[in-house]
Amino acid sequence: MNGVCTMKVLWTEDPQDKVFYFHLKGVTVDSVYLNSNKTSAVVGGIVGTNISYYSIVAPINAKIGDTFYVKVNYSGTMTCETGGTAGWCGGVTSQNGTLYTLGVGFVADYVSTTQHWLPCYDHPSDKATFHAKFKVPRGKIAVSNGNLTNVEADNTTITTEWTHDIPCATYLLTFAVDLYFPLEFGSSQLPMTVYSKGADTASTRKSFSLLPRMVRTFENKFGEYPFEKVGYVNTPTGAMEHQTMISFPTSLSQSRDTVNSVAAHELAHQWFGDNVTPEDFRDAWLTESFATYSESVWAEELGGFTGYLNNLSGKMSSYFNANEGVFPLYDYPRAAPSSNYPVTIYSKGAVVLGMLRYEVGDSLFYKSLKQYLSAYKYGIANTATFENMFQQTTGKDLKWFFSQWVHAKGWVKLDIRTSQTTNIDGKKVTNLRFVQTQPKDQGPFTNIPIEVGVKQKDGKYLYTIFTLKKDDETFTLPVEFPTDYTAITINQGPTLRTLLQVVSLTEVIENPKEERPELRIIPNPAGSDFQLDYCSEQNGSAVIVITNVEGKQLYKEIITVHQGQQKITLHNTLSSGMYWLSIEQNGRESTKQFVIQQ
């Protein structure tokens, strides 16, 4: 490539050295001009490593409020981050005939990778407006941020001109080059354009058919869409929330999945990350947690509150099974097995935001989000900014919440023991003892809402919520809850999802002479193999079904049983997590929750 980049610089500080810095990697700086005068760009930092930059000396008399221009002529072969993979390489990649950029890297220690193709101060704290012309061979077209304001062509090339007059973090700038066709979904008031190669237009149109509804859903929750257009472009890999021109994996557009939760995730970034941008990448949870939570908001739009809760349950399982270490949402480590964008800031953060919604209530939750997005519109914010805004808007002391769930690491792990006693009124009641078992450097946690469900013999559930304030606390189910229940569920009710994991759920038999429960899982938690201790009323067949926390059936088997107590061995092929096992025989069903720990 050959490029010319002019940066209009407003001097807002008065540093002692009066030096302007910019980043550019992989390509060669041919010449630099300062206010039309040729000058030198000095390589700084650690030469030959990723920690490098260019610097030029500003005019001697430069002062606060001055504006000057830096023009960089550059050329060479564009590259992407060292250590990037075929699945994601921050910077510039050519694949399947498409030339495209991804604005961040998963392993690059500088994170923002626009510097692989554009001279800029490549840090999220410094936003810029953007005006670009891309000249490419005929038969292709370049798409980019903002509005397409001009197209020029000759016999061999085609030039597209893009203008984006709204401040944008440099990592959110992008371009993609291929023979693209624009598919329109919006209106003159708010264009919604998805750029697709010809072979993919039908599937792309199907996959994005709910895009207008998606935009309306997020506008209702977060406020008016903040930019001049909604834009997506199909690229071989992604997805990446470039401002007004989201890079979107072609494979997902080809899927014809109208739910298109990844498109919802990237769309939500236009509010969280693009409109209000994190001050630096320690605050990346302010983008990824919110976009991931927005997938649950979209699930709620399509499937009601049950869809919302099921979506959060899936994210919780994803977090528990991530093999990347345990760390906070804010200022997390990036060394392997973590990365610049670990699962933690996606899945854990989404569940934490769901808990915050429950803590303050729907009205105050969305009011606070709108206030935050409005107050810092087109600007930057950090974790403290967000926390302060939420406390001010809700009028609640939430320091404990953010300290526990954002700045501290880990989650609640519970050993639960049930027992039955007689209360002072002579009524039999069920007691639940909750013991926190997570490592000492994680917790103890406090103010933990735990929704308990009790399944009655008619198959219907009764639910109640306890608030765990200590690391070892016992609660008694309401007297109207039956003691001859067929199952107890934890954190699977109709109200909320809490970031907790049941390590064991044990029934304590106070009187050994009492009748044994009809179903036990031994051991629980289980490993490679486990047994069912089952009491059948008669000879015959029974159906064993195992489902995950989202209700998806993972295992089903018809077995032969005999009357009385018996042990049934199952060979485990499940990954670590929480599951439900039920045995149904002649219309009689017994269900137990169990945990797999590999």
C-alpha positions as CSV (number, residue, x, y, z in Angstrom):
1,M,0.0,0.0,0.0
2,N,0.9,3.7,-0.3
3,G,-0.7,6.1,2.1
4,V,-0.8,9.8,3.0
5,C,-2.2,10.6,6.4
6,T,-2.7,14.1,7.7
7,M,-3.4,14.5,11.4
8,K,-5.0,17.7,12.7
9,V,-3.6,18.1,16.2
10,L,-5.1,20.3,19.0
11,W,-2.6,21.0,21.7
12,T,-4.5,20.5,24.9
13,E,-1.6,20.2,27.3
14,D,1.7,22.0,27.8
15,P,4.2,19.2,28.2
16,Q,7.8,20.1,28.9
17,D,9.2,18.3,25.9
18,K,6.5,19.6,23.4
19,V,6.6,16.3,21.5
20,F,3.8,14.8,19.5
21,Y,3.7,11.0,19.4
22,F,2.2,8.6,16.8
23,H,2.2,4.9,16.2
24,L,2.8,3.0,12.9
25,K,3.8,-0.6,12.6
26,G,5.1,-2.8,9.7
27,V,5.1,-0.2,7.0
28,T,7.8,2.5,6.3
29,V,7.6,6.2,7.1
30,D,8.8,7.8,3.9
31,S,8.5,11.5,5.0
32,V,6.9,13.7,7.6
33,Y,5.8,17.3,7.4
34,L,4.8,19.6,10.2
35,N,2.7,22.5,9.0
36,S,4.0,22.0,5.5
37,N,7.6,22.0,6.6
38,K,9.5,18.7,6.3
39,T,10.6,17.3,9.6
40,S,12.0,14.2,11.2
41,A,10.1,11.4,12.9
42,V,12.3,9.7,15.6
43,V,11.6,6.1,16.5
44,G,11.2,5.8,20.3
45,G,10.4,3.2,22.9
46,I,12.1,-0.1,22.6
47,V,13.3,-0.3,18.9
48,G,12.5,-3.7,17.3
49,T,9.8,-4.6,19.7
50,N,6.1,-4.0,20.0
51,I,6.7,-1.1,22.4
52,S,7.7,1.5,19.9
53,Y,6.4,4.8,18.5
54,Y,7.4,7.8,16.5
55,S,7.8,11.3,17.9
56,I,8.2,14.7,16.3
57,V,9.1,18.0,17.9
58,A,6.2,20.5,17.9
59,P,6.9,24.2,17.0
60,I,9.0,25.9,19.6
61,N,6.3,28.4,20.5
62,A,3.5,25.8,20.7
63,K,1.0,26.5,23.5
64,I,-2.3,25.2,24.8
65,G,-5.1,25.8,22.3
66,D,-2.8,25.8,19.2
67,T,-3.7,23.6,16.2
68,F,-1.0,22.2,13.9
69,Y,-0.9,19.6,11.1
70,V,1.3,16.5,10.8
71,K,1.4,14.8,7.4
72,V,2.9,11.3,7.1
73,N,3.8,9.7,3.8
74,Y,4.2,5.9,4.2
75,S,4.3,2.7,2.2
76,G,4.9,-1.0,2.3
77,T,3.1,-4.3,3.0
78,M,0.5,-4.1,5.8
79,T,0.6,-6.7,8.5
80,C,-1.2,-7.9,11.6
81,E,-0.1,-8.6,15.2
82,T,2.6,-11.1,15.9
83,G,1.1,-14.2,17.3
84,G,-2.3,-13.7,15.8
85,T,-4.1,-16.7,14.3
86,A,-6.3,-17.5,11.3
87,G,-9.2,-17.1,13.7
88,W,-8.2,-13.6,14.7
89,C,-5.3,-11.4,13.8
90,G,-5.4,-7.8,14.8
91,G,-4.3,-5.5,12.1
92,V,-4.6,-6.1,8.3
93,T,-5.3,-9.5,6.7
94,S,-5.9,-10.7,3.2
95,Q,-8.0,-13.9,3.1
96,N,-10.4,-15.4,0.6
97,G,-10.0,-12.5,-1.7
98,T,-10.9,-10.0,1.0
99,L,-8.6,-7.4,2.4
100,Y,-9.8,-6.2,5.8
101,T,-8.8,-4.9,9.2
102,L,-9.5,-5.8,12.8
103,G,-9.0,-3.0,15.2
104,V,-7.6,-4.9,18.2
105,G,-5.4,-7.9,18.8
106,F,-5.9,-10.7,21.3
107,V,-2.2,-11.1,22.1
108,A,-0.6,-7.8,21.0
109,D,0.8,-6.1,24.1
110,Y,-0.4,-2.7,22.6
111,V,-4.0,-4.1,22.0
112,S,-5.1,-1.5,19.5
113,T,-3.9,-2.5,16.0
114,T,-5.1,0.4,13.7
115,Q,-1.4,1.4,13.8
116,H,-0.8,-1.5,11.3
117,W,-2.3,0.6,8.5
118,L,-2.8,4.2,9.8
119,P,-0.5,6.6,11.5
120,C,-2.3,7.7,14.6
121,Y,-2.0,8.1,18.4
122,D,-3.4,4.6,18.8
123,H,-4.9,4.7,22.3
124,P,-8.6,4.7,23.2
125,S,-8.3,7.8,25.4
126,D,-7.7,10.0,22.3
127,K,-10.7,10.0,19.9
128,A,-10.6,11.6,16.4
129,T,-12.9,12.4,13.5
130,F,-12.1,10.6,10.3
131,H,-12.1,11.4,6.6
132,A,-10.6,8.9,4.2
133,K,-10.2,8.1,0.5
134,F,-9.4,4.5,-0.5
135,K,-8.2,3.8,-4.0
136,V,-8.4,0.1,-5.0
137,P,-8.4,-1.9,-8.3
138,R,-11.7,-1.9,-10.3
139,G,-13.8,-4.9,-9.5
140,K,-13.4,-4.2,-5.8
141,I,-14.7,-1.5,-3.5
142,A,-13.5,-0.2,-0.1
143,V,-16.0,0.3,2.7
144,S,-15.2,2.2,5.9
145,N,-16.5,4.3,8.8
146,G,-19.2,7.0,8.5
147,N,-21.0,8.0,5.3
148,L,-20.0,7.2,1.8
149,T,-19.6,10.8,0.5
150,N,-18.1,10.3,-3.0
151,V,-17.2,7.6,-5.5
152,E,-14.8,8.1,-8.4
153,A,-13.6,5.6,-11.0
154,D,-11.3,5.4,-14.0
155,N,-10.3,2.5,-16.2
156,T,-8.2,0.7,-13.6
157,T,-9.2,2.0,-10.1
158,I,-12.2,3.0,-8.0
159,T,-11.9,5.5,-5.1
160,T,-14.4,5.7,-2.3
161,E,-14.5,8.6,0.1
162,W,-15.8,8.1,3.7
163,T,-16.6,10.8,6.2
164,H,-17.2,10.3,9.9
165,D,-17.5,13.6,11.8
166,I,-18.2,12.0,15.2
167,P,-15.2,11.4,17.5
168,C,-14.0,7.8,17.2
169,A,-11.4,5.8,19.1
170,T,-8.6,4.8,16.6
171,Y,-9.1,1.0,17.4
172,L,-12.7,1.4,16.0
173,L,-11.5,2.7,12.6
174,T,-11.5,0.1,9.8
175,F,-11.8,-0.7,6.1
176,A,-12.6,-3.8,4.1
177,V,-12.0,-4.3,0.4
178,D,-13.9,-6.8,-1.9
179,L,-16.6,-6.8,-4.5
180,Y,-19.3,-5.8,-2.0
181,F,-23.0,-5.2,-2.6
182,P,-25.0,-3.0,-0.1
183,L,-28.1,-4.6,1.5
184,E,-30.4,-2.0,3.0
185,F,-32.5,-2.6,6.1
186,G,-33.1,0.9,7.5
187,S,-34.6,4.2,6.5
188,S,-33.6,7.6,5.4
189,Q,-33.6,8.7,9.0
190,L,-31.3,5.9,10.1
191,P,-29.6,3.9,7.3
192,M,-28.8,0.2,8.1
193,T,-26.5,-1.3,5.5
194,V,-24.9,-4.7,5.4
195,Y,-22.2,-5.2,2.8
196,S,-22.0,-8.6,1.3
197,K,-20.3,-10.5,-1.5
198,G,-22.8,-11.5,-4.2
199,A,-22.8,-15.2,-3.4
200,D,-23.9,-14.4,0.2
201,T,-26.6,-11.8,-0.3
202,A,-29.6,-14.1,0.1
203,S,-28.3,-15.7,3.3
204,T,-27.1,-12.4,4.7
205,R,-30.5,-10.8,4.1
206,K,-32.1,-13.6,6.0
207,S,-29.6,-13.5,8.9
208,F,-30.1,-9.7,9.3
209,S,-33.9,-9.7,8.8
210,L,-34.5,-8.7,12.4
211,L,-31.8,-5.9,12.5
212,P,-34.4,-3.0,12.6
213,R,-36.1,-4.7,15.6
214,M,-32.7,-5.2,17.2
215,V,-32.0,-1.5,16.9
216,R,-35.4,-0.6,18.3
217,T,-34.9,-2.9,21.3
218,F,-31.5,-1.4,22.2
219,E,-32.8,2.2,21.6
220,N,-35.6,1.4,24.1
221,K,-33.1,0.2,26.7
222,F,-30.1,2.4,26.1
223,G,-31.3,5.5,24.3
224,E,-31.2,6.8,20.8
225,Y,-28.7,5.2,18.4
226,P,-25.7,7.5,18.6
227,F,-24.4,7.5,15.0
228,E,-25.3,8.4,11.5
229,K,-25.7,4.8,10.3
230,V,-25.7,1.2,11.3
231,G,-23.2,-0.7,9.2
232,Y,-21.9,-4.2,8.9
233,V,-19.5,-5.8,6.4
234,N,-18.9,-9.5,5.9
235,T,-15.3,-10.5,6.4
236,P,-13.6,-13.9,6.7
237,T,-13.0,-13.5,10.4
238,G,-14.3,-11.1,13.2
239,A,-16.6,-10.0,14.7
240,M,-15.4,-6.5,15.6
241,E,-17.4,-3.4,16.6
242,H,-15.8,-0.9,14.4
243,Q,-17.8,2.3,14.7
244,T,-20.6,2.4,12.1
245,M,-18.9,-0.4,10.1
246,I,-18.9,-3.7,12.1
247,S,-16.7,-6.5,10.7
248,F,-18.9,-9.6,10.8
249,P,-17.9,-13.2,10.0
250,T,-19.2,-14.3,6.7
251,S,-19.8,-17.8,8.1
252,L,-22.4,-16.3,10.5
253,S,-24.1,-14.3,7.7
254,Q,-24.3,-17.6,5.7
255,S,-26.0,-19.4,8.6
256,R,-29.4,-17.8,8.1
257,D,-29.8,-17.5,11.9
258,T,-32.3,-14.7,12.4
259,V,-31.6,-14.5,16.1
260,N,-28.1,-13.4,15.2
261,S,-26.9,-12.9,18.7
262,V,-23.4,-12.0,17.6
263,A,-24.8,-9.2,15.5
264,A,-26.7,-8.0,18.6
265,H,-23.5,-8.1,20.6
266,E,-21.6,-6.0,18.1
267,L,-24.6,-3.6,17.7
268,A,-24.7,-3.0,21.4
269,H,-21.0,-2.0,21.3
270,Q,-22.1,1.1,19.3
271,W,-23.5,2.4,22.6
272,F,-21.0,0.6,24.9
273,G,-17.4,1.1,23.7
274,D,-18.0,3.2,20.6
275,N,-20.2,6.0,21.9
276,V,-18.7,5.9,25.4
277,T,-15.2,4.5,25.1
278,P,-13.0,3.1,27.9
279,E,-10.2,5.4,29.0
280,D,-7.8,2.5,28.6
281,F,-7.9,-1.2,28.1
282,R,-7.9,-2.0,31.8
283,D,-11.6,-0.9,31.5
284,A,-12.4,-3.2,28.6
285,W,-15.2,-4.9,30.7
286,L,-17.1,-1.6,30.1
287,T,-17.4,-2.7,26.5
288,E,-17.4,-6.5,26.5
289,S,-19.5,-7.2,29.6
290,F,-22.2,-4.8,28.4
291,A,-22.3,-6.1,24.8
292,T,-22.5,-9.7,26.1
293,Y,-25.2,-8.7,28.6
294,S,-27.0,-7.1,25.6
295,E,-27.2,-10.6,24.0
296,S,-29.4,-11.5,27.0
297,V,-31.5,-8.4,26.5
298,W,-32.0,-9.5,22.9
299,A,-33.0,-13.0,24.1
300,E,-35.5,-11.3,26.5
301,E,-37.0,-9.4,23.5
302,L,-37.4,-12.6,21.6
303,G,-38.2,-15.1,24.4
304,G,-39.4,-13.1,27.3
305,F,-37.8,-13.1,30.8
306,T,-37.3,-16.9,30.7
307,G,-35.3,-16.4,27.5
308,Y,-33.2,-13.8,29.3
309,L,-32.5,-16.0,32.3
310,N,-31.7,-19.0,30.1
311,N,-29.2,-16.9,28.2
312,L,-27.5,-15.8,31.4
313,S,-27.4,-19.4,32.6
314,G,-25.5,-20.3,29.5
315,K,-23.0,-17.4,30.0
316,M,-22.5,-18.5,33.6
317,S,-21.6,-22.1,32.5
318,S,-19.2,-20.7,29.9
319,Y,-17.4,-18.7,32.5
320,F,-17.2,-21.6,35.0
321,N,-15.7,-23.8,32.3
322,A,-13.2,-21.2,31.0
323,N,-9.6,-22.4,31.5
324,E,-7.9,-19.0,31.8
325,G,-7.4,-18.4,35.5
326,V,-9.5,-16.4,38.0
327,F,-9.2,-12.6,38.1
328,P,-11.3,-9.4,38.4
329,L,-13.2,-7.7,35.7
330,Y,-11.2,-4.5,36.0
331,D,-7.4,-4.5,35.3
332,Y,-7.2,-8.2,34.6
333,P,-4.0,-10.0,33.6
334,R,-3.3,-10.6,29.9
335,A,-0.6,-13.2,30.1
336,A,-1.5,-16.7,29.0
337,P,-3.8,-18.5,29.6
338,S,-5.6,-15.2,29.7
339,S,-5.5,-12.7,26.8
340,N,-6.4,-9.2,25.9
341,Y,-10.0,-10.3,25.8
342,P,-10.6,-13.3,28.1
343,V,-14.0,-15.0,28.7
344,T,-14.1,-13.4,32.1
345,I,-14.9,-9.9,30.8
346,Y,-17.6,-11.3,28.5
347,S,-19.5,-14.0,30.4
348,K,-18.8,-13.2,34.0
349,G,-19.4,-9.5,33.3
350,A,-22.7,-10.2,31.7
351,V,-24.0,-12.2,34.7
352,V,-22.7,-9.5,37.1
353,L,-24.7,-6.8,35.2
354,G,-27.7,-9.1,35.5
355,M,-27.2,-9.2,39.2
356,L,-26.8,-5.4,39.3
357,R,-30.1,-5.1,37.5
358,Y,-31.7,-7.3,40.1
359,E,-30.1,-5.3,42.9
360,V,-31.4,-1.9,41.9
361,G,-34.5,-2.9,39.9
362,D,-35.3,-2.6,36.2
363,S,-36.3,1.1,36.2
364,L,-33.2,2.4,38.0
365,F,-30.9,0.0,36.1
366,Y,-31.9,1.3,32.7
367,K,-32.2,4.8,33.8
368,S,-28.6,4.7,35.1
369,L,-27.3,3.2,31.8
370,K,-29.0,6.0,29.8
371,Q,-27.7,8.6,32.1
372,Y,-24.1,7.2,31.8
373,L,-24.3,7.0,28.0
374,S,-25.7,10.5,27.8
375,A,-23.3,12.2,30.2
376,Y,-20.2,10.8,28.4
377,K,-21.6,10.8,24.9
378,Y,-18.8,10.6,22.3
379,G,-16.3,10.7,25.1
380,I,-14.4,8.4,27.4
381,A,-15.1,6.9,30.8
382,N,-13.5,4.5,33.3
383,T,-14.7,2.0,35.9
384,A,-14.9,4.7,38.6
385,T,-16.9,6.9,36.3
386,F,-19.5,4.2,35.8
387,E,-19.7,3.2,39.5
388,N,-20.2,6.9,40.5
389,M,-22.9,7.4,37.9
390,F,-24.8,4.3,39.0
391,Q,-24.6,5.3,42.7
392,Q,-25.7,8.9,42.0
393,T,-28.6,7.9,39.7
394,T,-29.9,5.1,41.9
395,G,-29.2,6.8,45.3
396,K,-27.9,3.5,46.6
397,D,-24.6,2.6,48.2
398,L,-23.2,0.1,45.8
399,K,-19.6,0.2,46.8
400,W,-19.8,-3.3,48.2
401,F,-21.3,-4.6,44.9
402,F,-18.5,-3.2,42.7
403,S,-15.8,-4.1,45.2
404,Q,-17.0,-7.7,45.3
405,W,-18.0,-8.3,41.7
406,V,-15.8,-5.9,39.6
407,H,-12.6,-5.4,41.6
408,A,-12.3,-8.8,43.3
409,K,-12.0,-12.1,41.6
410,G,-13.9,-15.4,41.6
411,W,-17.4,-16.4,42.4
412,V,-19.5,-18.1,45.1
413,K,-19.0,-21.8,45.5
414,L,-21.5,-23.5,47.8
415,D,-21.7,-26.7,49.8
416,I,-25.4,-27.1,50.6
417,R,-26.9,-29.4,53.2
418,T,-30.6,-30.0,53.6
419,S,-32.2,-31.3,56.8
420,Q,-35.7,-31.5,58.2
421,T,-36.7,-30.5,61.8
422,T,-39.8,-29.6,63.7
423,N,-40.4,-26.0,64.4
424,I,-41.8,-24.5,67.6
425,D,-45.4,-24.8,66.2
426,G,-44.8,-28.6,65.8
427,K,-44.7,-28.4,62.0
428,K,-42.0,-30.2,60.0
429,V,-39.8,-27.8,58.0
430,T,-36.8,-28.1,55.7
431,N,-33.5,-26.3,56.6
432,L,-30.8,-25.4,54.1
433,R,-27.3,-24.7,55.3
434,F,-25.1,-22.8,52.8
435,V,-21.3,-23.0,53.3
436,Q,-19.1,-21.0,51.0
437,T,-16.1,-23.1,49.8
438,Q,-14.3,-21.0,47.3
439,P,-10.6,-20.3,48.0
440,K,-9.7,-17.9,50.8
441,D,-8.4,-15.3,48.4
442,Q,-11.9,-15.2,46.7
443,G,-14.4,-13.9,49.1
444,P,-16.2,-14.5,51.3
445,F,-19.0,-12.9,49.4
446,T,-21.9,-11.1,51.0
447,N,-25.4,-10.1,50.1
448,I,-25.8,-13.1,47.8
449,P,-29.4,-13.6,46.6
450,I,-30.1,-17.3,46.2
451,E,-33.3,-18.5,44.6
452,V,-34.4,-21.9,45.9
453,G,-37.0,-24.0,44.1
454,V,-38.9,-26.9,45.6
455,K,-40.7,-29.3,43.3
456,Q,-43.9,-30.7,44.6
457,K,-45.4,-34.1,43.9
458,D,-47.7,-32.5,41.3
459,G,-44.6,-31.4,39.4
460,K,-45.1,-27.7,40.1
461,Y,-42.4,-25.6,41.9
462,L,-42.5,-23.2,44.8
463,Y,-39.8,-20.6,44.9
464,T,-38.2,-18.3,47.6
465,I,-35.1,-16.1,47.7
466,F,-32.6,-16.1,50.6
467,T,-29.9,-13.5,50.9
468,L,-26.6,-15.1,52.1
469,K,-24.6,-12.6,54.1
470,K,-22.1,-14.9,55.8
471,D,-19.8,-17.7,54.7
472,D,-21.9,-20.2,56.7
473,E,-25.6,-19.6,57.1
474,T,-28.7,-21.7,57.6
475,F,-32.2,-20.8,56.3
476,T,-35.5,-22.5,56.8
477,L,-38.0,-22.9,53.9
478,P,-41.4,-21.4,54.5
479,V,-43.8,-23.7,56.3
480,E,-46.1,-23.9,53.3
481,F,-43.3,-25.6,51.3
482,P,-43.8,-29.4,51.4
483,T,-41.2,-31.5,53.2
484,D,-42.0,-34.5,50.9
485,Y,-40.7,-32.6,47.8
486,T,-39.3,-34.5,44.9
487,A,-36.4,-32.1,44.0
488,I,-34.7,-28.9,45.2
489,T,-33.2,-26.5,42.7
490,I,-30.7,-23.7,43.3
491,N,-30.3,-20.6,41.2
492,Q,-32.7,-21.9,38.5
493,G,-35.9,-20.0,39.4
494,P,-37.9,-17.4,37.5
495,T,-36.4,-14.3,39.1
496,L,-32.7,-14.0,38.8
497,R,-29.3,-15.7,38.1
498,T,-26.5,-15.3,40.7
499,L,-22.9,-16.0,40.0
500,L,-22.7,-19.1,42.1
501,Q,-21.8,-22.7,41.7
502,V,-23.2,-25.6,43.7
503,V,-20.2,-27.8,44.6
504,S,-22.4,-30.3,46.6
505,L,-26.0,-30.7,47.6
506,T,-26.3,-33.2,50.4
507,E,-29.4,-34.5,52.2
508,V,-28.7,-34.9,55.9
509,I,-31.0,-37.6,57.4
510,E,-31.7,-36.6,61.0
511,N,-33.5,-39.9,61.9
512,P,-31.8,-43.0,60.4
513,K,-35.0,-45.0,60.7
514,E,-36.8,-42.7,58.3
515,E,-37.5,-44.0,54.8
516,R,-34.6,-43.4,52.4
517,P,-35.1,-41.0,49.6
518,E,-36.2,-42.6,46.3
519,L,-33.2,-41.2,44.4
520,R,-29.6,-40.3,45.3
521,I,-26.6,-39.5,43.1
522,I,-23.4,-40.9,44.6
523,P,-20.9,-39.2,44.7
524,N,-22.1,-35.6,44.2
525,P,-20.0,-33.9,42.9
526,A,-19.2,-36.7,40.5
527,G,-16.2,-37.5,38.4
528,S,-15.6,-40.1,35.7
529,D,-18.4,-42.4,36.9
530,F,-21.2,-42.1,39.4
531,Q,-24.1,-44.2,40.7
532,L,-27.8,-43.7,41.1
533,D,-29.2,-45.0,44.4
534,Y,-32.8,-45.6,43.2
535,C,-35.9,-47.0,44.9
536,S,-38.5,-48.4,42.5
537,E,-42.0,-49.3,43.5
538,Q,-42.2,-52.2,41.0
539,N,-40.4,-54.1,38.3
540,G,-40.4,-52.6,34.8
541,S,-38.6,-50.0,32.7
542,A,-37.6,-46.4,33.6
543,V,-36.3,-43.5,31.6
544,I,-33.2,-41.6,32.7
545,V,-32.8,-38.1,31.3
546,I,-29.9,-35.6,32.0
547,T,-30.3,-31.9,31.1
548,N,-28.0,-28.9,31.5
549,V,-28.8,-25.7,33.2
550,E,-30.4,-24.3,30.0
551,G,-32.8,-27.3,29.9
552,K,-31.1,-28.9,26.9
553,Q,-31.3,-32.7,26.9
554,L,-27.8,-34.2,26.9
555,Y,-28.5,-37.9,27.7
556,K,-31.4,-40.3,27.6
557,E,-31.5,-44.0,28.3
558,I,-34.3,-46.6,29.0
559,I,-33.3,-49.1,31.7
560,T,-34.8,-52.1,33.4
561,V,-35.4,-51.8,37.1
562,H,-36.6,-54.1,39.9
563,Q,-38.8,-53.3,42.8
564,G,-36.9,-51.9,45.8
565,Q,-33.5,-50.2,46.3
566,Q,-30.8,-50.6,43.6
567,K,-27.7,-49.0,42.4
568,I,-27.3,-48.0,38.7
569,T,-23.9,-47.0,37.4
570,L,-23.5,-44.3,34.7
571,H,-20.3,-43.6,32.8
572,N,-19.7,-39.9,32.6
573,T,-19.1,-38.1,29.3
574,L,-20.1,-34.7,30.6
575,S,-17.9,-31.7,31.1
576,S,-17.6,-29.9,34.4
577,G,-20.7,-28.1,35.4
578,M,-24.2,-28.4,37.0
579,Y,-26.8,-30.7,35.6
580,W,-30.3,-32.2,36.3
581,L,-31.0,-36.0,36.3
582,S,-34.5,-37.4,36.3
583,I,-35.9,-40.9,36.4
584,E,-39.4,-41.4,35.2
585,Q,-41.3,-44.7,35.7
586,N,-45.0,-45.1,35.1
587,G,-45.7,-41.4,35.4
588,R,-43.7,-41.0,38.6
589,E,-40.7,-38.8,38.2
590,S,-37.7,-38.2,40.6
591,T,-35.3,-35.4,39.9
592,K,-31.9,-34.4,41.4
593,Q,-29.4,-31.7,40.8
594,F,-25.8,-32.8,40.5
595,V,-22.4,-31.4,39.8
596,I,-19.6,-32.8,37.6
597,Q,-16.0,-31.9,38.6
598,Q,-13.3,-33.2,36.2
